[in-house]
Amino acid sequence: MLSWPVVLANVTIPLVGVVDTAVMGRMPRPSYIGAVAVGATIFSSIYWLFGFLRMATTGLAAQASGAGATAELSRVAARGVGVALVIAALVLLLQWPLETLMFALFSASDEVEGFAGTYFSIRIWGVPALMLYMVCLGILFGTQNVRTTLWLSLLLNVTNAVLDLIFVLGFGWGVAGVASATLISEWLAATIGVLMVMRILLATGWQRHWLLGLWRGDRVVAMFQVSGNLIIRSFFVQLPFFVFTLVGASLGDRILAANAVLMQFFFMMAFGLDAFAHTAETLSGYAYGARDRNGLRNAVCYSLGWAIAFAVLIAATYALAGDQIIAVLTVLPDVRSTAIAYLPWAAAAPLAAVAAFHFDGVFIGTTRTAELRNSMLIAALAFLGVLWLTFDTLGNQGLWLAMIIFLLLRGVLLALQYPRLERRLAQ
């Protein structure tokens, strides 16, 4: 019951990327798809790096709810908003050196870089909105208001998709239209999200004096300890995806575009599995805050069972209908045939990733972020090692092999550390 609204909400998230790719796939050259892939990868890297705003807020809010600490719940929300605004201001101030650094890393064609620069110059102004949106999601997940997250995510992603079609296919704005659609949607969702969180906090009997302990030393230290580990963890989670696009760009526009098409398969799968991970976050955090060992075990087992069933369904769908999905995403024959050649990797990804997503949720909900940090570091280093050993021989196949091993190793390392969580509650 907690998962299905998040499944529906998350289904709309990759649809934005699908629509972005589909409208760019109807442009005359693969450089349009490649430009959006490069631009979106840059912003995904930024947002994943600061994803602790959502993850830390979810874990801390869930534990406050489980412990019945209503005043602390309000403080968690206020701290999250404060940190989000500071980070957003820093990113905006540093946007020009950030843009120079990011584009210096890509070996894309001049045409791809030109289009991607247009995308970046528009999307950057949505950073404050998305930072606030992530904090709002954290509070909503942590307080088990998952149906509210459904409507908020639908607002963001459906608005984005509709504006994509209007701006690109209707007005002919090209890459600028894709970026503008995302910018408007992010600000709309952030505004509505803040209003929703305020309503939830007021319903708990919010009182002004609760904020007097907002910056209490031990709470602030705990927040930054959790957040610091999650920043490092997010860096190492995002690193393989960034390198994936970076190395793919060096293989030419056709390979870059084909990989961008197949990464939409990955994102559709990822946001589906994330729904069960969010449920694991909420329930495990609640049980951890209530010191309920059996509740923690039940949350982990039930959410994992549903996640595995979902992963099998998605893998079968990709294996049986992947070529038809590729045909929807691009009309370019060379890009289609190249994407179909690498389709088996996309079909294997859900099975490889299911444990990684699930145990991510468990460790985020219980705020055991040191374990997350260490596991992601090892998995990311394994990705780089496999890529270094296989790329000269296998090329793009080696790139996909490294990604699958990265996903598998994340899940294995976290699963091996889960028994420690139960032992902590038994003490």
Secondary structure, DSSP 8 states (H G I E B T S, - for coil): --HHHHHHHHHHHHHHHHHHHHHHTTSSSTHHHHHHHHHHHHHHHHHHHTTHHHHHHHHHHHHHHHTT-HHHHHHHHHHHHHHHHHHHHHHHHTHHHHHHHHHHH----HHHHHHHHHHHHHHGGGHHHHHHHHHHHHHHHHTT-HHHHHHHHHHHHHHHHHHHIIIIIIT--THHHHHHHHHHHHHHHHHHHHHHHHHHHHHTT--GGGGGGTT-HHHHHHHHHHHHHHHHHHHHHHHHHHHHHHHHHHT-HHHHHHHHHHHHHHHHHHHHHHHHHHHHHHHHHHHHHTT-HHHHHHHHHHHHHHHHHHHHHHHHHHHHHHHHHHHHH---HHHHHHHHHTHHHHHHHHHHHHHHHHHHHHHHHTT-HHHHHHHHHHHHHHHHHHHHHHHHHHTHHHHHHHHHHHHHHHHHHHHHHHHHHHHHHH-
